[in-house]
């Protein structure tokens, strides 16, 4: 029987260990497929921090650098400046990028570093037990907001893509979702453009991907997808927020 799907060369031949319904495995495959399509496997280096994102080194069949929580943009900056011929990407979660690493991501973007960031937003700290993250929705229950996030106490959800899009140094900023065929295809297009912009030396790119987290949300995979569509997508609108070179 002819194979319809095959494993991308840039992914190792090992099974994913992510929770059922988690979006990380989809994001990994999309990134790997684009790396293969662009034929950049031998020159690509990934950077992953603490959190569920740390498992990237188990799955990508490329060089992966492990970095302390929140620091991938700083490491990516140094590596790209030292090795400008390499394609450097960071793979980060919302607690890592939008909380512990706020300074790193904002200043790397503002400097226009020629790197690519893939940002997985599942609205909580996934690996450490489902605590509130900067992207946790108003009223959303987490292990540290059992009655729901109260903006008067914990502030409002941070919209990373919108925040970075207004900075002069950013070249491409977009938000996709990992919930459906249509949105997954669009997310892959964003990933490809982000890589191409780096290859062409056009500057800083970030692709945010809304992802379900059934385990820490206390839902089945089906319920998590429904909740993402009805709640996260209302708060975090999908689309391109900046494409500096769209008319170039």
DOMIVO-633698 format. One line per 8 residues: number of its first residue (from 1); their letters; for each residue z negated, y, x negated of N, C-alpha, C. Coordinates in pm, 1 decimal. Layout:
BEGIN
NUM> A> Z/Y/X/Z/Y/X/Z/Y/X; ...
This chain:
BEGIN
1> XXXXXXXX> 0.0/-119.7/-84.8/0.0/0.0/0.0/0.0/125.3/-88.7; 84.2/219.2/-55.4/92.4/342.4/-133.3/-32.5/426.7/-112.8; -86.2/478.2/-222.6/-204.3/562.4/-215.0/-168.1/700.8/-162.4; -239.6/744.5/-59.7/-217.6/878.1/-6.6/-296.9/980.1/-87.6; -418.8/941.2/-123.9/-504.7/1028.8/-201.3/-538.7/961.0/-333.5; -546.8/1037.6/-438.7/-587.7/985.6/-568.8/-687.7/1082.2/-630.2; -768.7/1031.0/-717.8/-869.5/1115.2/-781.8/-804.5/1210.3/-880.3; -838.0/1339.1/-874.1/-783.7/1433.9/-973.0/-823.3/1392.7/-1115.3
9> XXXXXXXX> -735.6/1417.5/-1209.2/-765.2/1383.0/-1348.4/-888.3/1457.0/-1399.8; -914.4/1573.2/-1345.2/-1026.8/1654.7/-1392.9/-1160.3/1615.4/-1331.2; -1162.8/1507.4/-1252.6/-1287.8/1450.8/-1202.4/-1308.6/1313.5/-1264.2; -1430.9/1282.1/-1302.2/-1462.1/1149.9/-1355.0/-1452.7/1045.3/-1243.6; -1428.2/923.0/-1283.0/-1416.0/813.4/-1187.2/-1554.5/756.3/-1155.4; -1636.7/838.7/-1093.9/-1771.4/798.8/-1052.9/-1795.8/848.9/-910.8; -1879.5/779.5/-834.0/-1905.7/825.0/-696.3/-1996.8/947.2/-695.6; -1974.0/1036.6/-601.0/-2063.3/1150.2/-583.4/-2199.4/1102.0/-532.2
17> XXXXXXXX> -2305.1/1169.1/-575.4/-2440.1/1135.2/-529.6/-2497.7/1244.3/-439.7; -2415.7/1336.7/-396.8/-2465.7/1442.2/-309.7/-2504.4/1384.5/-173.5; -2591.0/1456.1/-103.3/-2634.7/1413.1/29.3/-2514.2/1402.4/123.1; -2517.7/1311.8/220.1/-2407.7/1302.7/317.0/-2385.9/1436.1/388.7; -2262.6/1480.5/391.5/-2229.7/1605.2/458.8/-2238.1/1728.9/371.5; -2283.1/1715.1/248.2/-2291.5/1828.8/155.9/-2152.0/1874.3/116.5; -2135.0/2004.4/96.3/-2004.0/2057.8/62.7/-1971.6/2058.5/-85.4; -2069.1/2028.5/-171.2/-2043.8/2035.7/-315.4/-1930.7/1942.0/-358.2
25> XXXXXXXX> -1927.2/1822.2/-302.2/-1823.0/1727.6/-343.3/-1683.9/1779.7/-308.6; -1671.4/1846.1/-193.7/-1541.9/1904.1/-155.8/-1504.2/2015.6/-252.6; -1601.5/2101.5/-282.9/-1574.9/2211.6/-375.9/-1532.9/2158.4/-512.8; -1600.7/2053.9/-559.6/-1564.2/1993.9/-688.6/-1418.9/1947.4/-687.2; -1382.1/1877.9/-581.2/-1245.6/1824.8/-575.3/-1142.5/1937.4/-572.4; -1169.2/2041.0/-495.9/-1074.2/2151.6/-488.9/-1053.8/2215.2/-625.8; -1163.5/2240.2/-694.8/-1155.1/2300.4/-828.5/-1077.7/2209.2/-923.0; -1108.1/2079.5/-918.1/-1040.9/1983.7/-1006.1/-891.9/1975.6/-974.3
33> XXXXXXXX> -856.6/1977.1/-846.8/-714.7/1971.8/-809.4/-638.9/2092.6/-861.7; -701.1/2208.7/-855.7/-634.8/2329.7/-905.1/-621.8/2325.3/-1057.6; -725.8/2279.3/-1124.7/-718.0/2264.9/-1271.2/-600.5/2174.9/-1309.5; -586.3/2064.2/-1237.9/-474.9/1972.7/-1265.5/-340.7/2037.9/-1234.9; -332.3/2107.2/-1122.0/-205.8/2171.3/-1082.6/-161.4/2273.7/-1185.5; -255.7/2349.7/-1238.0/-223.0/2454.2/-1335.0/-211.2/2400.7/-1477.8; -241.5/2272.7/-1495.9/-233.2/2206.2/-1627.1/-320.0/2277.1/-1732.5; -444.5/2302.5/-1694.1/-534.7/2373.6/-1785.2/-658.2/2289.8/-1822.0
41> XXXXXXXX> -652.2/2160.9/-1793.5/-767.9/2073.1/-1815.7/-820.3/2080.8/-1958.9; -731.4/2080.1/-2056.1/-772.7/2073.8/-2196.3/-831.0/2205.7/-2247.0; -810.4/2313.0/-2173.6/-862.4/2442.3/-2221.4/-969.0/2500.4/-2128.1; -1009.9/2422.4/-2027.7/-1105.9/2472.1/-1930.0/-1248.1/2430.1/-1965.7; -1341.5/2523.2/-1954.1/-1483.6/2496.6/-1977.4/-1561.2/2543.9/-1855.7; -1642.0/2455.8/-1800.3/-1725.0/2490.1/-1686.3/-1867.5/2519.8/-1727.8; -1933.8/2603.5/-1652.9/-2073.2/2638.4/-1680.3/-2152.5/2619.7/-1551.9; -2259.9/2544.0/-1560.3/-2341.3/2514.7/-1442.1/-2488.7/2538.8/-1472.5
49> XXXXXXXX> -2565.1/2584.6/-1374.7/-2706.1/2616.5/-1394.1/-2797.1/2510.2/-1332.5; -2921.5/2545.8/-1311.9/-3017.5/2462.1/-1241.5/-2984.3/2463.9/-1092.0; -3026.5/2360.5/-1020.4/-2997.5/2348.4/-878.2/-2900.6/2234.2/-855.9; -2853.3/2217.2/-733.4/-2756.3/2110.8/-706.9/-2630.9/2128.4/-791.9; -2601.4/2252.5/-829.2/-2484.2/2279.7/-912.4/-2492.8/2212.1/-1048.3; -2613.2/2177.2/-1090.4/-2631.3/2117.9/-1223.1/-2557.7/1984.7/-1235.6; -2534.0/1917.5/-1122.8/-2469.9/1786.6/-1129.2/-2321.4/1795.1/-1161.3; -2269.3/1915.4/-1174.2/-2128.4/1931.1/-1208.3/-2092.8/1854.3/-1335.6
57> XXXXXXXX> -2186.5/1846.9/-1430.0/-2155.7/1777.8/-1555.6/-2137.9/1628.3/-1534.9; -2188.7/1574.8/-1423.7/-2170.7/1433.1/-1394.5/-2032.6/1402.2/-1339.0; -1964.7/1504.2/-1287.7/-1843.7/1478.8/-1210.6/-1716.3/1537.4/-1268.8; -1722.6/1654.3/-1329.7/-1601.8/1712.9/-1388.3/-1571.6/1647.2/-1523.0; -1447.3/1608.3/-1540.8/-1406.0/1546.6/-1667.0/-1348.4/1653.6/-1759.3; -1428.0/1756.5/-1781.8/-1395.0/1865.1/-1873.2/-1523.3/1900.8/-1946.9; -1514.0/1989.7/-2041.4/-1634.9/2035.3/-2108.8/-1719.6/2116.7/-2012.0; -1847.7/2082.4/-2001.3/-1940.9/2152.6/-1912.7/-2062.0/2196.2/-1994.1
65> XXXXXXXX> -2098.0/2321.5/-1980.4/-2214.8/2376.7/-2048.9/-2325.3/2398.0/-1946.8; -2444.8/2345.1/-1976.4/-2559.4/2364.0/-1887.6/-2638.9/2486.2/-1932.1; -2674.6/2572.4/-1834.5/-2733.9/2701.9/-1863.2/-2859.4/2720.8/-1777.3; -2961.7/2793.1/-1826.4/-3079.7/2820.7/-1744.1/-3044.3/2890.1/-1613.4; -3132.8/2878.4/-1518.8/-3113.3/2929.5/-1383.3/-3072.6/3077.4/-1383.5; -2961.4/3106.3/-1319.2/-2916.7/3243.3/-1302.7/-2833.6/3300.2/-1415.2; -2820.0/3228.8/-1525.5/-2757.7/3287.2/-1644.1/-2611.7/3251.1/-1669.9; -2544.9/3172.5/-1584.5/-2405.8/3136.5/-1613.5/-2311.6/3253.8/-1639.5
73> XXXXXXXX> -2318.4/3366.4/-1566.3/-2225.9/3475.8/-1597.7/-2244.6/3530.8/-1738.7; -2368.5/3533.4/-1786.0/-2393.3/3580.7/-1922.4/-2334.3/3484.0/-2024.1; -2354.7/3353.9/-2000.6/-2298.9/3254.1/-2091.4/-2146.6/3254.0/-2085.4; -2091.6/3268.8/-1964.9/-1946.5/3271.7/-1949.7/-1887.2/3392.4/-2021.2; -1958.0/3504.9/-2013.6/-1912.2/3625.7/-2082.9/-1901.9/3601.8/-2232.6; -2008.9/3546.4/-2290.2/-2009.6/3520.5/-2433.5/-1903.4/3421.4/-2475.2; -1887.4/3315.2/-2397.1/-1789.7/3213.3/-2431.9/-1646.9/3266.1/-2420.7; -1619.0/3345.3/-2316.8/-1483.5/3398.9/-2300.3/-1450.5/3499.4/-2409.7
81> XXXXXXXX> -1546.1/3579.0/-2448.0/-1520.1/3676.0/-2554.7/-1500.8/3607.2/-2688.8; -1575.6/3496.6/-2709.1/-1561.7/3422.9/-2834.8/-1436.0/3336.2/-2835.4; -1396.9/3287.4/-2717.9/-1280.9/3197.7/-2706.9/-1187.3/3248.4/-2597.2; -1119.0/3358.6/-2619.3/-1036.2/3419.4/-2513.6/-921.1/3332.0/-2467.4; -886.7/3228.6/-2544.7/-778.0/3139.3/-2506.4/-823.7/3030.1/-2410.2; -953.7/3020.2/-2385.4/-1006.7/2920.2/-2294.1/-1015.8/2976.0/-2152.2; -1015.9/2885.3/-2054.5/-1037.5/2922.1/-1915.1/-1182.9/2887.7/-1881.8; -1260.0/2989.0/-1849.3/-1404.3/2971.6/-1829.9/-1439.4/2995.8/-1683.7
89> XXXXXXXX> -1510.0/2898.4/-1623.9/-1559.1/2921.8/-1488.4/-1706.5/2884.4/-1479.3; -1777.8/2955.4/-1393.6/-1917.4/2922.9/-1362.7/-1924.0/2871.2/-1220.1; -2011.4/2773.5/-1197.8/-2027.4/2711.2/-1066.3/-2172.9/2729.5/-1026.3; -2198.8/2814.2/-924.8/-2334.9/2855.5/-894.9/-2368.0/2847.1/-746.5; -2496.8/2823.7/-718.0/-2546.7/2825.1/-581.9/-2603.4/2960.7/-547.1; -2648.7/2975.6/-421.1/-2693.3/3107.2/-375.8/-2827.8/3148.6/-434.6; -2920.7/3057.0/-449.1/-3047.4/3093.3/-512.4/-3026.9/3132.7/-657.3; -2938.8/3059.2/-725.1/-2910.2/3085.2/-865.8/-2838.2/3218.2/-884.4
97> XXXXXXXX> -2731.8/3239.7/-809.0/-2648.7/3358.0/-830.2/-2706.4/3483.2/-765.8; -2756.9/3469.9/-643.9/-2795.1/3588.0/-566.9/-2941.3/3626.3/-578.1; -3021.1/3543.7/-645.5/-3163.5/3576.9/-662.3/-3197.3/3586.3/-810.4; -3209.3/3472.1/-873.7/-3250.6/3469.0/-1013.4/-3146.0/3533.3/-1104.2; -3019.3/3521.1/-1066.7/-2912.6/3573.6/-1151.4/-2846.4/3699.8/-1100.7; -2916.7/3777.1/-1017.1/-2855.2/3897.0/-959.4/-2802.9/3991.8/-1066.6; -2883.9/4019.1/-1166.4/-2842.4/4113.2/-1270.8/-2720.0/4062.9/-1345.6; -2719.2/3932.7/-1376.4/-2608.5/3877.6/-1453.7/-2475.8/3887.7/-1378.4
105> XXXXXXXX> -2477.8/3850.4/-1249.1/-2351.5/3849.8/-1175.2/-2301.3/3991.9/-1150.9; -2390.4/4083.7/-1119.0/-2347.9/4220.6/-1089.8/-2289.4/4287.8/-1213.9; -2354.9/4272.3/-1326.5/-2307.5/4341.6/-1445.9/-2183.8/4275.4/-1507.0; -2173.3/4141.8/-1496.8/-2050.5/4076.1/-1542.5/-1931.4/4122.2/-1458.7; -1954.5/4132.8/-1327.7/-1848.4/4180.1/-1238.4/-1814.7/4325.9/-1266.4; -1916.2/4407.6/-1284.5/-1893.9/4550.5/-1307.4/-1822.3/4577.9/-1439.0; -1844.9/4492.0/-1537.4/-1774.9/4506.1/-1665.8/-1632.1/4454.7/-1657.1; -1600.7/4383.0/-1550.5/-1466.7/4326.7/-1537.6/-1441.2/4212.8/-1634.0
113> XXXXXXXX> -1544.6/4132.9/-1662.1/-1526.3/4019.7/-1752.9/-1417.5/3926.6/-1699.6; -1332.8/3879.7/-1786.6/-1220.1/3795.5/-1746.5/-1265.1/3650.3/-1730.8; -1350.0/3628.2/-1630.1/-1405.1/3496.1/-1601.2/-1391.0/3469.0/-1451.1; -1413.9/3343.6/-1413.3/-1403.1/3302.5/-1274.0/-1534.9/3242.5/-1228.3; -1583.0/3285.4/-1112.5/-1709.3/3236.7/-1058.4/-1683.3/3167.2/-925.4; -1736.8/3046.6/-909.8/-1734.1/2977.1/-781.9/-1876.8/2971.8/-728.8; -1894.4/3031.1/-612.3/-2026.4/3056.1/-555.9/-2042.8/2974.8/-426.8; -2132.6/2875.9/-428.8/-2156.9/2790.8/-313.2/-2274.7/2847.0/-234.2
121> XXXXXXXX> -2246.4/2889.1/-112.3/-2348.1/2951.7/-26.9/-2385.8/2855.7/85.7; -2505.1/2794.4/74.7/-2555.0/2710.6/182.8/-2686.0/2765.2/241.7; -2712.9/2891.8/212.9/-2820.3/2966.1/279.5/-2960.6/2912.7/254.8; -2979.0/2838.8/143.3/-3113.9/2794.6/106.2/-3114.6/2742.1/-36.0; -3233.2/2721.0/-89.0/-3247.6/2654.5/-218.8/-3239.5/2504.1/-193.3; -3123.4/2445.3/-218.5/-3101.4/2306.6/-180.8/-3180.5/2205.3/-260.9; -3176.4/2215.6/-394.6/-3235.5/2110.7/-476.6/-3388.1/2106.0/-467.6; -3451.0/2221.4/-452.1/-3597.1/2227.5/-464.8/-3671.4/2218.6/-332.0
129> XXXXXXXX> -3600.3/2186.9/-224.3/-3671.5/2160.4/-100.5/-3639.5/2248.9/16.9; -3537.0/2331.3/7.3/-3494.6/2409.3/123.3/-3569.1/2538.6/145.9; -3611.6/2604.5/38.5/-3678.3/2733.6/53.1/-3579.1/2843.4/91.7; -3631.3/2956.0/136.7/-3548.0/3070.4/170.3/-3474.1/3120.4/46.8; -3347.4/3152.2/63.8/-3264.6/3210.3/-41.4/-3223.3/3350.9/1.2; -3164.2/3429.1/-87.9/-3118.0/3562.0/-48.6/-3016.1/3559.0/65.6; -2945.5/3447.0/81.2/-2843.0/3436.4/185.0/-2894.8/3372.1/314.0; -3021.3/3333.7/318.0/-3078.9/3277.4/439.8/-3061.4/3375.4/556.2
137> XXXXXXXX> -3020.1/3325.7/670.5/-2990.5/3410.8/784.3/-3117.1/3463.6/851.2; -3103.7/3573.1/922.3/-3214.3/3625.7/1001.4/-3254.2/3520.5/1105.6; -3383.1/3490.0/1109.8/-3433.4/3391.0/1204.1/-3419.2/3247.7/1158.4; -3350.3/3222.3/1047.1/-3331.0/3085.7/1000.0/-3461.7/3028.1/946.9; -3492.7/2905.7/989.5/-3614.0/2838.4/944.4/-3588.2/2765.7/813.1; -3675.8/2786.9/717.7/-3672.5/2715.4/590.6/-3814.3/2670.8/558.4; -3834.0/2603.2/447.2/-3969.3/2557.7/413.0/-4062.5/2673.3/380.9; -4008.2/2788.2/344.6/-4092.1/2905.4/317.2/-4084.1/3009.8/428.2
145> XXXXXXXX> -3999.3/2984.9/527.7/-3995.5/3070.2/647.6/-3997.7/2978.5/770.2; -4107.6/2906.5/791.1/-4112.2/2807.3/899.4/-4095.8/2867.1/1038.6; -4121.7/2996.6/1053.3/-4103.4/3063.3/1181.8/-3970.8/3138.3/1188.8; -3892.6/3126.9/1084.9/-3765.0/3197.7/1078.1/-3774.1/3319.6/987.8; -3665.7/3352.6/921.6/-3665.3/3467.6/831.0/-3682.5/3597.4/909.5; -3784.8/3671.3/871.9/-3815.0/3799.0/935.3/-3769.1/3911.3/842.0; -3665.9/3987.2/878.2/-3615.6/4093.4/789.8/-3722.0/4195.7/751.5; -3820.3/4216.9/837.2/-3925.3/4313.7/806.2/-4013.0/4265.8/691.0
153> XXXXXXXX> -4017.0/4136.2/671.1/-4098.9/4077.9/564.9/-4013.2/4037.0/445.1; -3901.3/3970.7/472.2/-3820.7/3909.2/366.0/-3687.4/3977.5/343.1; -3660.0/4086.4/412.8/-3532.5/4154.4/394.4/-3419.7/4085.1/468.0; -3298.6/4131.1/442.7/-3180.7/4082.6/512.8/-3096.1/3992.3/423.0; -3011.0/3910.0/481.9/-2920.3/3827.3/400.5/-2831.8/3915.2/311.6; -2818.4/3876.9/187.5/-2732.9/3950.7/94.1/-2590.0/3899.7/104.3; -2497.4/3991.6/122.0/-2355.3/3959.0/130.4/-2293.4/3979.6/-7.7; -2292.6/3873.8/-84.2/-2251.3/3882.3/-224.5/-2106.6/3928.5/-238.6
161> XXXXXXXX> -2016.8/3870.2/-163.2/-1874.9/3905.1/-178.4/-1850.0/4052.4/-147.9; -1907.9/4100.4/-37.9/-1890.5/4240.9/-3.1/-1952.1/4332.5/-109.1; -2065.7/4290.9/-162.7/-2134.6/4370.3/-264.4/-2050.4/4383.2/-391.3; -1994.7/4271.8/-436.0/-1918.0/4273.2/-560.8/-1780.4/4335.8/-544.3; -1726.5/4328.9/-423.4/-1591.0/4380.6/-401.3/-1581.0/4530.6/-425.9; -1689.9/4604.2/-408.9/-1683.3/4749.8/-425.3/-1693.9/4792.0/-571.9; -1725.1/4699.7/-660.1/-1737.2/4734.2/-801.1/-1599.3/4750.6/-864.4; -1586.6/4848.7/-949.1/-1457.7/4880.8/-1010.1/-1403.8/4766.0/-1094.4
169> XXXXXXXX> -1492.7/4686.1/-1152.8/-1447.7/4583.1/-1245.6/-1394.3/4456.7/-1182.3; -1415.0/4436.4/-1052.6/-1370.9/4311.6/-990.7/-1221.9/4314.1/-959.3; -1157.0/4199.4/-980.6/-1013.8/4188.2/-953.6/-985.6/4111.9/-824.4; -1061.6/4004.4/-800.5/-1037.8/3922.7/-681.3/-1171.0/3868.8/-630.4; -1198.1/3894.6/-502.3/-1320.2/3846.5/-438.3/-1283.9/3795.4/-299.5; -1319.0/3669.7/-271.5/-1285.3/3611.4/-142.4/-1394.4/3514.8/-98.3; -1400.5/3492.9/33.2/-1497.1/3396.9/88.0/-1424.4/3296.3/176.1; -1444.5/3169.3/145.5/-1389.6/3061.6/225.9/-1501.1/2976.4/282.9
177> XXXXXXXX> -1464.8/2866.1/344.6/-1563.1/2774.2/401.6/-1515.3/2631.2/382.8; -1611.9/2539.2/376.3/-1581.1/2398.8/350.2/-1607.1/2314.4/474.5; -1565.2/2365.1/588.6/-1600.3/2300.4/715.2/-1484.4/2233.8/786.9; -1362.3/2267.7/753.1/-1247.4/2217.9/828.0/-1125.9/2212.4/737.0; -1024.9/2138.5/781.6/-903.0/2126.9/701.9/-843.2/2265.1/673.8; -832.3/2346.3/778.7/-772.4/2478.3/764.3/-846.7/2562.2/662.2; -978.3/2566.6/671.6/-1056.0/2650.8/581.0/-1062.8/2593.3/439.8; -1060.4/2461.8/428.9/-1060.6/2399.1/296.3/-929.8/2430.4/222.9
185> XXXXXXXX> -818.5/2424.7/295.4/-689.2/2459.5/235.5/-689.8/2605.0/188.7; -746.6/2693.5/270.2/-752.2/2834.5/232.2/-843.2/2854.7/111.3; -956.5/2783.8/108.5/-1047.6/2794.0/-6.5/-976.2/2752.1/-134.7; -894.0/2648.4/-125.5/-820.0/2603.4/-243.4/-722.9/2710.4/-291.5; -659.8/2781.4/-198.3/-569.5/2889.8/-236.5/-645.6/3001.0/-308.2; -765.6/3030.4/-260.9/-848.1/3131.5/-327.5/-884.1/3086.8/-469.1; -920.0/2960.1/-482.7/-957.2/2905.9/-614.2/-839.6/2916.8/-711.0; -721.4/2883.0/-662.9/-602.8/2889.8/-748.6/-574.3/3032.9/-792.6
193> XXXXXXXX> -584.0/3127.5/-699.9/-559.2/3266.9/-737.2/-662.2/3315.4/-838.0; -788.7/3276.0/-818.9/-893.9/3317.8/-911.3/-867.2/3267.1/-1052.6; -825.2/3142.6/-1065.0/-791.0/3087.9/-1195.8/-668.4/3159.2/-1254.1; -568.3/3180.6/-1171.2/-446.6/3245.3/-1220.8/-475.6/3385.8/-1271.9; -561.2/3458.2/-1201.8/-593.8/3592.9/-1246.9/-660.1/3590.4/-1383.9; -745.3/3492.6/-1406.9/-806.3/3482.5/-1539.7/-700.9/3448.7/-1644.8; -616.8/3352.8/-1615.1/-511.9/3312.9/-1709.8/-422.4/3431.2/-1743.9; -397.8/3516.1/-1645.5/-310.9/3633.6/-1665.1/-386.4/3754.1/-1720.1
201> XXXXXXXX> -516.4/3735.9/-1745.9/-595.6/3843.5/-1805.1/-623.8/3958.6/-1710.3; -632.2/3931.0/-1581.4/-647.4/4037.4/-1482.4/-792.2/4071.2/-1447.7; -887.7/3997.1/-1504.1/-1026.2/4036.7/-1485.3/-1111.1/3942.1/-1402.5; -1222.1/3993.0/-1355.5/-1327.4/3914.8/-1289.5/-1285.6/3868.9/-1149.7; -1306.0/3739.5/-1123.0/-1278.0/3685.2/-990.8/-1396.0/3602.2/-942.4; -1422.4/3609.4/-812.3/-1528.1/3528.0/-750.4/-1478.0/3472.7/-618.5; -1499.3/3343.1/-599.6/-1469.4/3278.2/-472.4/-1599.4/3221.5/-417.3; -1641.3/3275.7/-305.2/-1759.3/3225.5/-234.4/-1713.6/3119.9/-134.5
209> XXXXXXXX> -1792.0/3011.3/-122.6/-1760.1/2906.0/-27.3/-1883.0/2873.0/55.7; -1873.3/2891.5/187.4/-1981.6/2854.1/277.3/-1985.7/2701.9/285.9; -2106.1/2646.7/267.8/-2118.3/2501.4/259.1/-2234.6/2451.9/344.1; -2217.3/2339.7/414.1/-2329.2/2282.9/489.3/-2430.9/2216.9/397.2; -2556.7/2216.5/440.7/-2665.1/2148.9/367.4/-2748.6/2071.4/469.7; -2694.6/1960.6/523.1/-2760.5/1889.6/632.0/-2904.6/1847.6/601.9; -2929.9/1801.4/481.1/-3063.6/1751.8/448.2/-3169.2/1859.7/462.1; -3148.5/1973.9/397.0/-3250.7/2078.6/400.9/-3246.2/2159.6/529.9
217> XXXXXXXX> -3134.8/2154.3/600.5/-3130.8/2218.6/731.8/-3193.1/2129.9/838.9; -3220.7/2003.7/804.9/-3278.6/1910.1/900.7/-3182.3/1871.9/1011.4; -3054.8/1853.6/975.3/-2951.1/1824.7/1073.9/-2866.2/1706.1/1028.7; -2792.0/1650.0/1121.9/-2689.7/1552.7/1086.5/-2571.2/1628.4/1027.2; -2482.7/1560.3/955.4/-2364.6/1629.2/902.7/-2283.2/1699.0/1011.7; -2270.0/1635.2/1127.3/-2193.6/1697.5/1237.0/-2263.9/1822.4/1287.8; -2395.4/1815.2/1304.4/-2472.1/1930.6/1351.0/-2465.7/2044.8/1250.0; -2466.9/2009.3/1120.8/-2463.2/2111.7/1016.4/-2330.7/2187.6/1018.6
225> XXXXXXXX> -2221.5/2117.9/1038.6/-2091.3/2185.1/1046.5/-2087.3/2279.6/1166.3; -2140.2/2234.6/1278.8/-2143.1/2317.7/1398.2/-2229.0/2442.1/1375.1; -2343.2/2423.3/1309.6/-2433.7/2536.4/1282.8/-2368.1/2635.1/1186.6; -2298.6/2583.9/1086.1/-2228.8/2671.5/991.5/-2126.4/2758.3/1064.5; -2048.6/2695.2/1151.6/-1943.8/2769.8/1222.8/-2001.7/2872.6/1319.0; -2108.4/2836.0/1388.5/-2162.5/2923.6/1491.8/-2256.9/3029.9/1438.1; -2310.7/3008.5/1317.9/-2410.0/3101.5/1265.1/-2368.2/3165.2/1132.4; -2341.4/3082.9/1032.1/-2308.1/3138.8/901.5/-2179.2/3220.1/905.4
233> XXXXXXXX> -2079.1/3170.6/977.5/-1951.1/3241.7/980.5/-1959.8/3372.8/1057.4; -2056.4/3384.6/1146.1/-2077.2/3511.9/1214.9/-2141.1/3614.2/1122.1; -2226.2/3567.2/1032.4/-2293.4/3656.4/937.1/-2205.5/3684.1/816.2; -2141.1/3579.7/765.1/-2058.3/3589.5/644.8/-1912.3/3568.2/683.6; -1841.2/3675.2/704.2/-1703.1/3668.4/749.2/-1612.3/3612.4/638.8; -1517.7/3531.4/680.2/-1423.9/3472.6/584.5/-1310.1/3569.2/554.0; -1252.2/3551.2/435.9/-1135.4/3631.0/402.3/-1139.9/3687.8/261.7; -1040.0/3765.9/228.8/-1030.5/3831.7/98.2/-1091.3/3970.8/110.1
241> XXXXXXXX> -1185.5/4001.6/22.6/-1251.9/4131.4/25.0/-1195.6/4226.8/-79.5; -1130.9/4169.1/-180.0/-1064.3/4254.5/-279.6/-957.3/4173.1/-352.6; -840.4/4229.4/-362.6/-733.8/4171.5/-441.6/-664.0/4287.2/-512.9; -717.7/4318.0/-626.9/-676.6/4438.1/-699.6/-530.2/4435.7/-738.5; -474.8/4316.8/-753.7/-338.7/4304.8/-804.8/-241.6/4251.4/-698.9; -281.0/4259.4/-572.4/-197.4/4200.4/-466.7/-58.9/4264.2/-459.5; -47.1/4390.2/-497.2/80.9/4459.1/-491.8/143.8/4478.0/-630.2; 81.2/4412.0/-728.6/132.1/4428.5/-866.2/260.8/4350.5/-885.1
